[in-house]
């Protein structure tokens, strides 16, 4: 799930400490590393990678910013949906419907804010979706989620998971799990991971990529390169508060 990489439209919570152009370059690095991670999982499992993007006029801006063999699918929330599905929920449902409409057995919707997400976590999600009997959720440290996976067999019922959710708040995962219990739908929770969407989490990422201490993820080379080139380790050297 990604916004078109255009200055002033992506990673706006990182401006400042970054400029709009730097934030866009960082976003492009995230996109490449995440799509490369998805492609690496696809070398051993039946996985195809796509970027579900918005707005509708931005497809060309992804040229050269994605791993090879990554497709594009529009997810601008413009399709007819119940009013209870709002905000990012509209884009998530549109992406899910579009990809399942291409004949896939399941879909994993992954954020574009976690460039060091381990490939092993995505592989775990893919394996869990194989029997078609459960939804998979990857909770984020901030109360949202970095991944939601839905098998085709449950797709119609799973659209309830996107109704009346307090998007962009710490209550997203809790509300999603509560809705799953109401449906009901079985949910497998994946390991918690973190998003990079503010100065503190960017500082954390810069430290981890610089010294690799405590890093259990796969290395994110494009992200590491842009962080080094922009000197973010030095610029963000104050302790995380």
C-alpha positions in Angstrom: 0.0 0.0 0.0 1.7 3.2 -1.1 1.1 6.8 -2.0 2.7 8.1 -5.2 6.3 9.2 -4.4 5.8 12.9 -4.9 7.3 15.7 -2.7 4.7 17.0 -0.3 2.6 13.9 -0.4 4.7 11.2 1.2 6.4 10.9 4.6 5.0 14.4 5.6 5.4 13.6 9.3 9.2 13.6 8.7 9.2 17.1 7.3 11.0 18.4 9.4 13.6 17.1 10.2 13.8 16.2 6.5 13.0 18.4 3.5 10.1 17.3 1.3 12.5 16.1 -1.4 14.5 14.1 1.2 11.4 12.5 2.5 10.4 11.5 -1.0 13.8 9.9 -1.6 13.5 8.0 1.6 10.0 6.8 0.6 11.4 5.6 -2.7 14.1 3.6 -0.9 11.4 2.1 1.4 9.4 1.1 -1.6 12.3 -0.6 -3.3 13.4 -2.5 -0.2 9.9 -3.7 0.7 9.1 -4.9 -2.9 12.5 -6.6 -3.0 11.7 -8.4 0.2 8.4 -9.5 -1.2 10.2 -10.7 -4.4 12.6 -12.7 -2.2 9.7 -14.5 -0.6 8.4 -15.2 -4.1 11.5 -17.2 -4.9 10.4 -20.0 -2.6 6.7 -19.5 -2.4 3.9 -18.8 -4.8 3.9 -15.0 -4.2 3.5 -12.2 -6.6 4.3 -8.6 -5.6 2.2 -5.5 -6.4 2.1 -1.9 -5.2 -1.5 -0.7 -4.5 -1.2 3.0 -5.1 -3.0 6.3 -5.0 -3.8 8.8 -6.5 -4.8 7.6 -10.0 -2.5 9.8 -12.0 0.8 8.6 -10.3 1.6 5.3 -11.9 4.6 6.6 -14.0 6.3 8.0 -10.8 6.9 4.5 -9.6 9.2 3.8 -12.6 12.6 2.6 -11.4 11.5 2.6 -7.8 10.3 -0.9 -7.4 11.9 -4.3 -7.5 11.7 -6.1 -10.9 8.5 -8.0 -11.6 6.4 -5.8 -9.2 3.0 -4.9 -10.6 0.8 -1.9 -9.9 -2.8 -1.8 -9.0 -4.9 1.3 -8.3 -6.2 1.7 -4.8 -7.5 5.2 -4.5 -10.7 4.4 -2.7 -12.9 5.5 -5.6 -14.9 2.3 -6.0 -18.5 2.1 -4.5 -18.3 1.0 -0.9 -20.5 1.3 2.2 -20.1 4.6 4.1 -18.9 2.6 7.1 -15.7 1.9 5.2 -13.8 5.2 5.2 -10.3 6.6 4.9 -7.5 4.1 4.2 -10.1 1.3 4.7 -11.5 2.1 1.2 -8.1 1.7 -0.4 -7.5 -1.5 1.5 -10.8 -3.0 0.3 -10.2 -1.9 -3.2 -6.8 -3.4 -3.3 -8.1 -6.7 -1.8 -10.9 -6.9 -4.3 -8.7 -6.1 -7.3 -6.0 -8.6 -6.5 -8.4 -11.4 -5.6 -10.2 -10.6 -8.8 -7.1 -11.6 -10.7 -7.5 -15.1 -9.4 -5.1 -15.2 -6.4 -6.0 -17.5 -3.5 -5.2 -14.9 -0.9 -3.9 -11.4 -0.5 -1.5 -9.8 2.0 -1.8 -6.0 2.3 1.5 -4.7 3.6 2.3 -1.1 4.5 5.1 0.9 3.0 6.5 2.2 6.3 8.5 -0.9 7.5 11.5 -1.3 5.2 13.2 -3.8 7.6 10.2 -6.1 8.0 11.7 -9.6 7.9 11.0 -11.8 4.9 10.3 -14.6 7.4 7.3 -12.8 8.8 5.8 -12.5 5.3 6.5 -16.1 4.7 4.8 -17.0 7.9 1.7 -15.0 6.8 1.7 -16.8 3.4 1.8 -20.2 5.1 -0.9 -19.3 7.5 -3.3 -18.3 4.6 -2.8 -21.5 2.7 -5.7 -23.4 4.3 -8.1 -20.6 3.7 -9.6 -20.7 7.2 -8.1 -17.6 8.9 -7.2 -14.0 8.6 -3.6 -12.9 9.4 -2.8 -9.7 11.2 0.6 -8.1 11.8 0.3 -5.6 14.7 2.5 -2.5 14.7 4.0 -1.0 17.9 1.9 2.1 17.4 -1.4 0.3 17.7 -2.0 0.0 13.9 -1.0 -2.9 11.8 1.7 -3.4 9.1 0.0 -6.3 7.4 -3.4 -7.9 7.0 -3.9 -11.1 5.1 -7.2 -12.5 3.8 -7.8 -15.8 1.9 -10.2 -15.6 -1.0 -12.6 -17.9 0.7 -13.2 -15.4 3.5 -12.9 -12.2 1.5 -16.6 -11.2 1.6 -16.9 -11.7 5.4 -13.5 -10.1 5.9 -14.7 -6.7 4.5 -16.3 -6.2 7.9 -12.8 -5.8 9.3 -12.6 -2.4 7.5 -15.9 -1.0 8.8 -15.9 1.8 11.4 -12.2 1.5 12.2 -10.5 4.6 13.8 -7.8 4.8 11.2 -4.5 6.6 12.0 -5.1 6.1 15.8 -3.5 3.7 18.3 -6.8 1.8 18.4 -6.7 0.3 14.9 -5.5 -3.2 15.8 -7.8 -3.5 18.8 -10.8 -2.4 16.8 -10.0 -4.8 14.0 -9.6 -7.7 16.4 -12.9 -6.8 18.1 -14.6 -6.8 14.7 -13.1 -10.1 13.8 -14.6 -11.6 17.0 -18.0 -10.2 16.1 -18.1 -11.7 12.5 -16.6 -14.2 13.7 -13.3 -14.7 11.9 -10.3 -16.6 13.2 -7.2 -14.4 13.3 -3.6 -15.4 13.5 -1.4 -12.5 15.0 2.1 -12.2 13.7 5.1 -10.8 15.6 4.9 -7.1 16.4 6.9 -4.8 14.1 7.4 -1.0 13.9 6.5 1.7 11.3 8.9 4.5 10.4 6.6 7.5 10.3 8.1 10.1 12.6 11.5 11.4 13.7 11.9 9.0 16.6 11.2 5.9 14.5 13.5 7.2 11.8 16.3 7.7 14.3 15.7 4.1 15.5 16.0 2.8 12.0 19.1 4.8 11.3 20.8 3.4 14.4 19.8 -0.2 13.6 20.9 0.0 10.0 24.2 1.6 10.9 25.4 -0.9 13.5 23.0 -3.8 13.0 22.8 -4.4 16.7 19.5 -5.9 17.7 18.4 -6.1 14.1 16.5 -9.3 13.4 15.2 -8.1 10.0 16.7 -8.5 6.6 19.0 -5.7 5.6 17.3 -2.9 3.7 20.2 -1.7 1.3 18.4 1.1 -0.5 17.2 2.5 2.8 20.6 2.2 4.4 22.2 4.0 1.4 19.9 7.0 1.5 20.2 7.3 5.3 24.0 7.3 4.9 23.9 9.7 1.9 21.7 12.2 3.8 23.8 11.9 6.9 20.7 11.0 9.0 22.7 9.1 11.6 24.5 12.4 12.5 21.5 14.7 12.0 19.2 12.6 14.2 21.8 11.8 16.8 19.8 13.0 19.9 18.5 10.1 22.1 15.1 8.8 21.3 12.6 10.2 23.8 
